[in-house]
């Protein structure tokens, strides 16, 4: 069940704004999700096809519309994400 991870340009800017330790944690969580399907994932209400992956106090938003691809749409702090 290996999937590829792709970032939208806005999500890539969000990722680049994080410090290196948080970037490493987000990368590890996305790699684990892509290879095993495991992670703290929840389907978002009111946003069909959108999911969130919790990484500590950070939220990685993504969709799975394209088979075999995790499309990261944004990364935000928990307090500002919702």
C-alpha positions, 0 to 999 in steps of 0.5 A: 500500500505504498503511496507517493506524497506530493505537496501543493505550493502553499503546503510547501511554503507552510512546510518550509516555514517550520523549524527543522525538528518539526519538518523531520517529524512531519516528514516521518509521519507522512512517510509512515502514512504513505508506506503503512497507512498508519497515523492519527488521521481523521476525515474532516467534516464539511470538507468532502475528501479532506483529511488531517494527520496530527503530528504533535500540535501540528496538523497536516491537511491532505486529500486522497482523491488521486489513487496512490497519492497523498496530496498535502494541501496545508500544514498549520498549528493546531490553534490556528488550523480550525 
